[in-house]
Amino acid sequence: MALLCYLVTALLLFLIGDVFDIDWLQLHKETYFRDGSLKEISASVIPCILALPVYFLVSYKMKKV
């Protein structure tokens, strides 16, 4: 259950990053030079880190019950 909550939270953060164009929350970001050639491709792990407290909280609450 905790893993499911973690995955849903992380995916929600990635979705928020894509919808509102927040670079550090996007799963896949491509940057191009002015001539159209590819400059870089980056992927952010920040949503995965931000979702960790949800995992710990849910797993703690599940152990208490």
C-alpha positions, 0 to 999 in steps of 0.5 A: 500500500505504501509503495502504491501511494509513493508511486501515485504521488511521484507520478502526480508530481511529474504530471504537475511538472508537465502541465505547469512546465516546471523544469525540475518536476518534469520527467523528460526535458529536451533542450535545443540550440537555435539551429534546431539541433539537440543540446541536452536531454535531462530527467529529474529525480526530484519528484521521486525524492519529494514523494519519499515522505509519503511512503514513510508516513503510509508505511508507519501508519500501516504498521500502527494499525 
